[in-house]
Amino acid sequence: MDFYSFYTGREFEAYEFLGAHLWEGGITFRTFAPSASRVSVIGQFNGWTETPMNRIYDGNFWECTIEGIGKELMYKYRIYRHDGSFIDHADPYAFFTELRPGTASMTYHLGGYEFGDGKWIKNRRVSYDKPLNIYELHFGSWKKKGETEQGWYSYEELASLLIPYLKENHYNYIEIMPLSEHPCDESWGYQETGYFSPTSRYGKPEGLKAFVDQCHQNEIGVILDFVPVHFAVNDYALANYDGTALYEYPHMDVGRNEWGSCNFMHSRGEVCSFLQSSAYYWLKEFHFDGLRMDAVGNLIYWQGNKDRGENIAALKFIRTMNQGLKERMPDCLLFAEDSTPYPGVTRPVNEGGLGFDYKWDLGWMNDTLSYFQAYPEERKARYHQLTFSMHYFYNERYLLPLSHDEVVHGKATIAQKMNGGYDGKFPQARAFYLYMYAHPGVKLNFMGNELAQLKEWSEKDDLDWILLDFPIHDQFHHFMQDLNRCYEENPALSQRDYRQDGFQWIDCHQEEKCVYVFERRSEEQTILAIFNFSDQEQSYRLETEEKRKYTLLMASDMPQYGGQANYTKKEKLFEAKSVEFKLLPFSGRYYIVEA
């Protein structure tokens, strides 16, 4: 580790020096605690008695070596304050941790696993002209072994269940909610204590490596949620680590946030190096393909509030981290969960941007879901909620997210959000998703959305797989499978997502009918997308200068999906200069168009 880089916030491999490092004769422990009066290591190997650590380098680091001990032994650092009091802390750089409610770090050998994903890594590229269909999941609640809250599958076990499902459903990436160690299940991993420690809920670190490896060998990319804004308040972890606010702000007005957790103090180089090293650690050591940065708006503005001004130190941190990650791994993907209007989030750092590949389009999500929650008679007035996104879309590279945040805390699930009664929700949900997949931007769906789950998600329960025993849910599931396949196989739906020649409105002024018509285009393909989001059958005539051939690619109201339309051969394939479309209520269609 370069000490100057560590102090100036430019170190990316601090974990190679700090933490507990195994060697043939034992383990060397190192920690950074500049304000401590003394530090000892305690653990299973010394009967939880103190083995003193010595100051090294400039006196801010502490080290000791204990011979004859190995991996998977619990330990903590006993850190003394100047008044003689002490707290036993988990190692901030620990590679493994005991299962909660235990809080001890565990010695662990960082290497030892041999990946078999060389072909995937060699061919991995950042390209904005390919379909990117992301399945977001919470590792512990996709499926469970039994009725107990802790009936989790291990990393390896879930790989054998999840990967076939992803392939069958045509998702080519997954995004996993945070896997860094965290004490509280209800935080979903967003209030962390172990930034280098995969949670022991699902097994050991090599199990997570095996999971990522198996995904890659099956052509599935893996993105990890990363939390660079805040950390858990627990006194055994980062909070007041050396008796002072070492990682957090000392003042409560910016030291705590809306979630009740501690904000990282990004003006300290040591904190930036800690976070950057953690980010690089997951990419390098576990072969994750990318990171989704949580709560980026809270990095841009103080407490995420534009009125409080820009957080200059945090902005410098995010630029340094993103640029450094891209220099070390040019093929990694970086996603910003950000709802602010701050410009240049997806511009490269050397062009004045923040250096992300994609930004979540939370404006699109809010406007679109609000539209579909409205009564049909209100949609005429709300018509342009669905056209507004294309006014700003090319300002950034946007991702269309339907994430876990939209199916919790009384918000209702995506299917449940659709206006009307039970039977009326399904045609709207199908039309909504058909619209989403035709809209420019890569896609993200949280687990359970594809089942039309009606119960809000909880980390305590697995998905309602029993819904597939009901025909209407099974038909919706098959609709989502076919829609994902359609997105995957038809380049017009993704190749020019971020080029203005990839999308054109044909008609966005049918306010009275709630009809929308646009085309998606690639080099070799044009797709016409037409939607009726009213509760009445609508007729729409399309006139073109030249005769064109129309081939029905997909429709949300087909009988196999639970719809009521029976398309004749003439409706599935025809040529014309003037076409009249008869559109059933709450329906949408894709046509391949040829001149």
C-alpha positions in Angstrom: 0.0 0.0 0.0 1.2 3.5 -0.8 0.8 5.6 2.3 0.8 8.9 0.6 -2.0 7.6 -1.7 -3.9 6.3 1.3 -3.8 9.7 3.1 -4.7 11.6 -0.1 -7.6 9.4 -1.0 -6.1 7.7 -4.1 -5.4 4.2 -2.8 -7.4 1.3 -4.2 -5.7 -1.7 -2.6 -5.6 -0.8 1.1 -7.0 -4.2 1.9 -3.7 -5.8 0.7 -2.0 -4.2 3.8 -4.7 -3.6 6.4 -6.7 -6.4 8.0 -5.7 -9.9 9.0 -3.2 -11.5 6.5 -2.4 -15.2 6.6 1.1 -16.5 5.7 2.7 -19.8 6.2 3.8 -19.2 9.8 0.7 -17.4 11.1 -1.2 -14.2 10.8 -0.2 -10.5 10.7 -2.9 -8.1 11.9 -2.9 -4.4 11.0 -5.4 -1.6 11.7 -5.6 2.1 11.2 -6.5 3.8 14.5 -4.6 7.1 14.8 -6.3 8.4 18.0 -6.1 5.2 20.0 -3.9 5.2 23.1 -3.2 1.5 22.6 -4.6 -1.5 20.6 -4.6 -5.2 21.2 -6.0 -8.1 19.2 -8.2 -10.6 21.1 -9.6 -13.8 19.7 -10.1 -17.5 19.9 -6.4 -18.1 19.4 -5.4 -16.3 22.6 -8.4 -17.1 24.8 -9.8 -13.6 24.1 -7.0 -12.2 26.1 -4.9 -9.2 24.8 -2.0 -9.6 22.4 -0.6 -6.0 22.2 -0.2 -4.4 18.8 2.7 -2.0 18.1 2.6 1.4 16.3 4.2 1.3 12.9 5.1 3.7 10.1 3.9 7.2 11.3 2.3 5.9 14.5 -1.2 5.9 13.1 -1.1 2.2 12.2 -1.0 -0.8 14.5 0.5 -4.2 13.8 1.2 -7.6 15.5 2.0 -11.1 14.2 0.8 -14.2 15.9 2.5 -17.4 14.8 1.0 -20.9 14.5 -2.7 -19.8 13.8 -4.8 -20.2 10.7 -8.1 -19.3 9.1 -11.7 -19.2 10.4 -10.8 -18.0 13.9 -12.8 -15.2 15.5 -11.0 -12.0 16.5 -11.5 -8.3 17.4 -9.4 -5.3 18.1 -9.6 -3.9 21.6 -9.1 -0.2 21.1 -8.3 2.0 24.1 -9.2 5.6 24.4 -7.0 8.1 26.2 -9.3 8.0 29.2 -8.6 4.3 29.7 -11.9 3.0 28.4 -12.0 0.6 25.5 -14.4 -0.9 22.9 -13.9 -4.2 21.1 -14.2 -3.5 17.4 -14.6 -5.7 14.4 -11.9 -5.3 11.8 -12.9 -2.8 9.1 -10.8 -4.7 6.6 -11.9 -8.2 7.7 -12.4 -10.7 4.9 -15.0 -12.8 6.8 -17.3 -12.3 9.8 -19.3 -14.6 12.1 -23.0 -15.0 11.5 -25.2 -12.4 13.1 -26.0 -11.8 15.9 -22.3 -12.5 16.4 -20.1 -9.6 15.6 -16.6 -10.9 15.6 -14.3 -10.8 12.5 -12.8 -14.1 11.3 -9.4 -14.8 9.9 -9.6 -15.9 6.3 -7.2 -16.5 3.4 -8.1 -14.1 0.6 -6.9 -16.5 -2.2 -7.5 -20.2 -2.8 -10.3 -20.2 -5.3 -9.6 -20.8 -8.9 -12.0 -19.1 -11.3 -13.1 -20.8 -14.5 -14.6 -17.7 -16.1 -11.6 -16.7 -18.2 -13.6 -16.7 -21.5 -16.2 -14.4 -20.0 -13.6 -12.0 -18.5 -11.6 -11.9 -21.8 -14.7 -11.1 -23.9 -16.3 -8.7 -21.4 -16.8 -5.2 -22.9 -18.7 -2.1 -22.0 -21.0 -1.5 -25.0 -24.1 0.7 -25.0 -25.6 -0.9 -28.1 -26.5 -4.4 -26.7 -29.5 -5.5 -24.7 -28.9 -5.3 -21.0 -31.8 -6.9 -19.1 -31.1 -6.9 -15.3 -32.9 -9.1 -12.7 -32.6 -7.5 -9.3 -32.7 -9.8 -6.3 -32.3 -10.1 -2.6 -30.1 -13.2 -2.1 -31.9 -14.4 1.0 -35.5 -14.2 -0.1 -35.7 -15.2 -3.8 -36.3 -18.8 -2.6 -36.0 -20.3 0.9 -35.4 -23.9 2.0 -38.3 -23.8 4.5 -40.7 -21.7 6.6 -38.0 -20.3 8.9 -36.7 -16.8 8.4 -33.1 -18.2 8.3 -33.9 -20.9 5.8 -31.4 -19.4 3.3 -29.8 -21.2 0.4 -26.0 -21.0 0.3 -24.2 -19.1 -2.4 -23.4 -22.4 -4.2 -26.9 -23.8 -3.7 -28.6 -20.7 -5.1 -26.4 -20.8 -8.2 -27.9 -24.2 -9.2 -31.4 -22.8 -8.7 -31.2 -19.3 -10.0 -29.0 -19.7 -13.1 -31.4 -22.0 -15.0 -34.3 -19.7 -14.1 -32.4 -16.6 -15.4 -31.6 -18.4 -18.7 -35.2 -19.7 -19.1 -36.5 -16.1 -18.5 -33.9 -14.4 -20.7 -32.2 -12.2 -18.2 -28.6 -11.6 -19.0 -27.5 -9.7 -15.9 -28.4 -9.8 -12.2 -28.1 -7.1 -9.7 -27.7 -8.3 -6.1 -28.7 -6.2 -3.2 -25.7 -5.5 -0.8 -23.8 -8.6 0.3 -21.3 -6.8 2.6 -21.7 -7.9 6.2 -24.6 -6.2 8.0 -26.2 -6.8 11.4 -29.8 -6.2 10.6 -31.8 -8.2 8.1 -34.4 -5.4 7.8 -31.7 -3.0 6.4 -31.5 -5.3 3.3 -27.7 -4.8 3.5 -27.7 -1.0 3.1 -26.4 -0.4 6.6 -23.1 -2.2 6.6 -20.4 -3.1 9.1 -18.0 -5.2 6.9 -17.0 -3.6 3.7 -14.7 -6.4 2.7 -16.7 -9.3 4.2 -19.3 -11.2 2.2 -22.2 -11.8 4.6 -21.9 -15.2 6.3 -25.7 -15.7 6.0 -25.1 -17.6 2.8 -21.8 -19.2 3.4 -18.1 -18.5 3.0 -16.3 -16.1 0.6 -15.2 -18.8 -1.8 -18.9 -19.7 -2.1 -19.7 -16.2 -3.4 -16.8 -16.5 -5.8 -18.2 -19.8 -7.0 -21.6 -18.2 -7.5 -20.2 -15.4 -9.7 -18.0 -17.9 -11.5 -21.0 -20.1 -12.4 -23.0 -17.1 -13.6 -20.2 -16.1 -15.9 -19.8 -19.6 -17.3 -23.5 -19.4 -18.2 -23.2 -16.0 -19.9 -24.8 -14.0 -17.0 -23.2 -10.9 -15.7 -23.3 -10.0 -12.0 -23.7 -6.5 -10.5 -23.3 -5.8 -6.8 -25.0 -3.0 -4.9 -22.4 -0.8 -3.2 -23.0 1.7 -0.4 -20.5 4.5 -0.4 -22.6 7.1 1.5 -23.3 5.7 4.9 -22.7 2.9 7.4 -24.3 1.2 10.4 -24.2 3.0 13.8 -23.2 -0.2 15.7 -20.5 0.6 18.2 -18.5 -2.5 17.5 -17.9 -1.5 13.8 -16.8 1.7 12.2 -18.6 4.2 14.4 -16.0 6.1 16.6 -13.6 3.4 15.6 -10.5 4.8 17.4 -12.5 6.7 20.0 -13.1 9.6 17.6 -15.2 10.1 14.5 -12.6 8.5 12.2 -14.9 7.4 9.4 -17.9 9.7 10.1 -18.5 13.4 10.6 -18.2 14.6 14.2 -21.2 16.9 13.9 -24.7 15.5 14.0 -26.2 17.9 11.4 -24.3 16.1 8.7 -23.1 13.1 10.6 -26.5 11.3 10.5 -28.9 10.9 7.7 -32.6 10.2 6.9 -32.0 6.5 7.5 -30.5 7.0 10.9 -27.1 5.8 9.9 -23.6 7.5 9.9 -22.5 9.4 6.9 -19.0 8.8 5.6 -16.7 11.8 5.8 -15.5 12.0 2.3 -13.2 15.0 3.0 -10.8 12.5 4.7 -8.5 10.8 2.3 -8.3 7.7 4.5 -12.1 7.3 4.2 -12.0 7.6 0.4 -9.2 5.1 0.2 -11.2 2.7 2.4 -14.3 2.9 0.1 -12.3 2.9 -3.1 -10.4 -0.2 -2.0 -13.7 -1.9 -1.1 -15.2 -1.2 -4.5 -12.1 -2.5 -6.3 -11.9 -5.5 -4.0 -15.4 -6.7 -5.1 -14.5 -6.3 -8.7 -11.0 -7.8 -8.6 -11.3 -10.5 -6.0 -14.8 -11.7 -6.7 -15.0 -10.9 -10.4 -18.2 -8.8 -10.1 -18.9 -7.1 -13.5 -20.1 -3.8 -12.0 -21.3 -1.8 -9.1 -24.6 0.0 -8.5 -23.8 2.9 -6.3 -26.5 3.6 -3.8 -27.9 7.1 -2.9 -25.6 9.0 -5.3 -27.7 12.1 -4.7 -26.5 12.1 -1.1 -22.9 12.3 -2.5 -23.7 15.2 -4.8 -25.7 17.3 -2.4 -25.4 17.6 1.4 -27.8 15.1 2.8 -29.2 14.7 -0.7 -30.8 18.2 -0.5 -30.0 20.5 -3.4 -30.9 23.6 -1.3 -27.9 22.7 1.1 -25.5 22.9 -1.8 -23.0 20.6 -3.5 -20.8 18.4 -1.3 -17.5 19.2 -3.0 -15.4 16.6 -1.2 -17.9 13.8 -2.0 -18.0 14.8 -5.6 -14.2 14.7 -5.8 -14.4 11.3 -4.2 -16.9 9.8 -6.6 -14.9 11.2 -9.6 -11.7 9.8 -8.2 -13.2 6.4 -7.5 -15.0 6.0 -10.8 -12.0 7.1 -12.8 -9.7 4.8 -10.8 -12.0 1.8 -11.2 -12.2 2.4 -15.0 -8.4 2.8 -15.2 -7.9 -0.6 -13.4 -10.9 -2.3 -15.0 -12.1 -0.5 -18.2 -14.8 -3.2 -18.7 -16.5 -2.7 -15.4 -20.0 -1.2 -15.3 -20.9 1.6 -12.9 -24.5 2.5 -12.2 -25.8 5.6 -10.3 -29.0 5.5 -8.3 -29.6 9.2 -8.5 -32.8 11.2 -8.8 -31.2 14.7 -8.8 -31.0 17.0 -11.8 -27.2 17.2 -11.5 -25.7 17.2 -15.0 -23.1 14.9 -16.5 -23.6 11.9 -14.2 -22.8 9.6 -17.2 -20.1 11.8 -18.8 -16.5 10.6 -18.4 -14.5 12.2 -15.6 -12.0 13.7 -18.0 -14.9 15.6 -19.7 -16.2 17.0 -16.4 -18.7 14.3 -15.6 -19.0 11.8 -12.7 -17.9 8.8 -14.7 -20.9 6.5 -14.4 -22.0 4.3 -17.3 -25.7 4.5 -16.5 -28.0 6.6 -14.3 -31.3 5.3 -13.0 -34.2 7.2 -14.6 -36.4 7.6 -11.5 -38.3 10.4 -13.2 -39.5 7.9 -15.9 -40.4 5.4 -13.2 -42.4 7.8 -11.1 -44.3 9.4 -14.1 -45.1 6.1 -15.7 -46.3 4.3 -12.6 -48.3 7.4 -11.6 -50.0 7.3 -15.0 -51.0 3.7 -14.7 -52.3 4.2 -11.2 -54.7 6.9 -12.4 -58.3 6.1 -13.4 -58.7 5.7 -17.2 -60.8 8.8 -17.4 -57.9 10.8 -15.9 -55.3 9.6 -18.4 -56.4 12.1 -21.1 -55.2 14.9 -18.8 -52.1 13.0 -17.8 -51.3 11.9 -21.4 -47.9 13.7 -21.5 -46.6 12.0 -18.4 -45.6 9.3 -20.9 -44.0 11.6 -23.4 -42.0 13.8 -21.1 -39.1 11.3 -20.6 -38.0 11.6 -24.2 -37.6 15.4 -23.7 -34.5 14.7 -21.5 -33.6 11.1 -22.2 -30.5 11.9 -24.3 -29.0 14.1 -21.5 -27.6 10.9 -19.8 -27.4 7.2 -20.4 -30.5 6.2 -18.5 -31.6 2.9 -17.1 -35.3 2.2 -16.6 -35.7 0.8 -13.0 -38.5 -1.1 -11.4 -36.5 -1.9 -8.3 -37.2 -3.2 -4.8 -37.9 0.3 -3.6 -41.1 0.3 -5.7 -42.6 -2.8 -4.0 -42.3 -2.0 -0.3 -43.4 0.3 2.4 -47.1 0.5 1.3 -46.3 1.5 -2.3 -47.8 -1.8 -3.6 -46.2 -4.1 -6.1 -45.9 -3.2 -9.8 -49.0 -5.3 -10.8 -51.0 -4.1 -7.8 -50.3 -0.5 -8.8 -52.3 -0.9 -12.0 -55.6 0.8 -11.7 -58.8 -1.2 -11.1 -59.8 -4.6 -9.8 -57.9 -7.9 -9.9 -58.8 -9.0 -13.4 -58.3 -5.5 -14.8 -54.7 -5.2 -13.5 -53.3 -7.9 -15.7 -54.0 -6.4 -19.2 -52.7 -3.0 -18.0 -49.5 -4.6 -16.5 -48.8 -6.4 -19.8 -49.3 -3.2 -21.8 -47.2 -1.3 -19.3 -44.3 -3.7 -19.7 -44.6 -3.8 -23.4 -44.3 0.0 -23.4 -41.3 -0.2 -21.0 -39.4 -2.6 -23.2 -40.0 -0.5 -26.3 -38.8 2.7 -24.5 -35.1 3.5 -24.9 -32.9 2.5 -22.0 -31.6 -0.7 -20.5 -34.0 -2.5 -18.2 -34.1 -3.5 -14.5 -36.8 -5.5 -12.8 -37.0 -6.6 -9.2 -37.6 -10.3 -8.5 -41.3 -11.1 -8.3 -42.4 -8.5 -10.8 -42.3 -11.2 -13.5 -44.9 -13.2 -11.5 -47.3 -10.3 -11.2 -46.8 -10.7 -7.5 -49.5 -8.8 -5.5 -48.0 -9.0 -2.0 -45.3 -6.5 -1.2 -41.8 -7.9 -0.9 -40.4 -8.7 2.5 -36.9 -10.0 3.3 -38.5 -12.5 5.7 -40.4 -14.4 3.0 -39.5 -15.9 -0.3 -41.5 -15.0 -3.5 -45.0 -16.2 -3.9 -44.1 -19.0 -6.3 -47.5 -20.6 -5.7 -49.0 -17.9 -7.9 -47.8 -19.8 -10.9 -50.5 -22.4 -10.1 -53.0 -19.8 -11.1 -53.5 -19.5 -14.8 -53.6 -15.7 -15.0 -50.3 -15.4 -13.2 -48.7 -18.2 -15.2 -49.8 -16.5 -18.4 -48.3 -13.3 -17.2 -45.1 -15.1 -16.4 -45.0 -16.5 -19.9 -45.7 -13.0 -21.3 -42.6 -11.7 -19.5 -40.5 -14.6 -20.7 -41.5 -13.9 -24.3 -41.0 -10.1 -23.9 -37.5 -10.7 -22.5 -36.7 -12.9 -25.4 -38.1 -10.4 -27.8 -35.9 -7.7 -26.3 -32.9 -10.0 -26.5 -33.4 -11.0 -30.1 -34.5 -7.8 -31.8 -31.7 -5.2 -32.1 -34.1 -2.3 -32.8 -35.1 -2.4 -29.1 -31.6 -1.7 -27.8 -28.9 -1.1 -30.5 -29.5 2.7 -30.7 -30.9 3.3 -27.2 -28.6 6.3 -26.8 -28.7 7.7 -30.3 -31.5 10.0 -31.4 -31.9 8.1 -34.6 -33.0 5.0 -32.7 -36.4 6.4 -31.6 -39.0 8.5 -33.3 -42.5 9.5 -32.3 -45.0 8.7 -35.0 -47.9 10.2 -32.9 -47.8 11.5 -29.4 -50.9 13.7 -29.6 -53.8 11.3 -29.3 -54.8 12.7 -25.9 -58.4 11.9 -26.3 -57.8 8.2 -27.2 -54.7 7.6 -25.0 -53.0 6.1 -28.0 -49.2 6.3 -28.4 -47.3 5.4 -31.5 -43.5 5.3 -32.1 -40.8 3.5 -33.9 -37.5 1.9 -32.6 -34.7 1.5 -35.2 -31.4 -0.2 -35.6 -29.2 -0.6 -38.6 -31.1 -3.5 -40.0 -34.5 -3.4 -38.3 -37.5 -1.1 -37.6 -40.2 -1.9 -35.0 -43.5 0.0 -34.8 -44.9 0.1 -31.2 -48.5 1.1 -30.8 -50.4 1.3 -27.5 -53.9 2.0 -26.3 -53.9 2.8 -22.6 -57.6 3.8 -22.4 -60.4 1.5 -21.2 -62.2 1.7 -24.5 -61.5 0.1 -27.9 -59.8 2.6 -30.1 -59.2 2.9 -33.9 -56.1 4.5 -35.2 -55.1 5.1 -38.8 -51.5 5.3 -39.9 -50.6 6.8 -43.3 -47.2 6.4 -44.9 -45.9 7.7 -48.3 -44.8 4.3 -49.4 -46.3 0.9 -49.0 -44.8 -1.0 -46.1 -44.9 -4.6 -44.9 -46.1 -5.2 -41.3 -45.3 -8.4 -39.4 -46.8 -8.8 -35.9 -43.9 -9.4 -33.5 -45.7 -9.4 -30.2 -49.0 -8.2 -28.7 -49.9 -7.9 -25.0 -53.5 -9.1 -25.6 -52.8 -12.4 -27.2 -54.8 -15.3 -25.7 -51.7 -17.2 -24.5 -51.0 -14.3 -22.2 -54.6 -14.0 -20.9 -55.7 -11.5 -23.5 -58.9 -11.4 -25.5 -57.6 -10.7 -29.0 -57.6 -13.3 -31.8 -55.3 -12.1 -34.5 -56.1 -13.3 -38.1 -53.4 -14.1 -40.6 -54.3 -10.8 -42.3 -53.7 -8.9 -39.0 -50.4 -10.6 -38.4 -48.9 -10.0 -41.8 -49.9 -7.4 -44.3 -48.7 -4.6 -46.7 -50.3 -1.2 -47.0 -49.7 2.6 -47.2 -52.7 3.3 -45.0 -53.4 1.0 -42.0 -56.3 1.1 -39.6 -55.4 -0.5 -36.3 -58.2 -1.7 -34.0 -56.8 -1.6 -30.5 -58.5 -3.3 -27.6 -58.5 -1.5 -24.2 -55.2 -1.6 -22.3 -53.2 -3.2 -25.1 -50.0 -2.8 -27.0 -48.3 -4.3 -30.1 -45.0 -4.5 -31.8 -44.7 -4.8 -35.6 -41.6 -5.4 -37.6 -41.8 -2.9 -40.5 -40.2 -3.3 -43.9 -40.2 -0.9 -46.8 
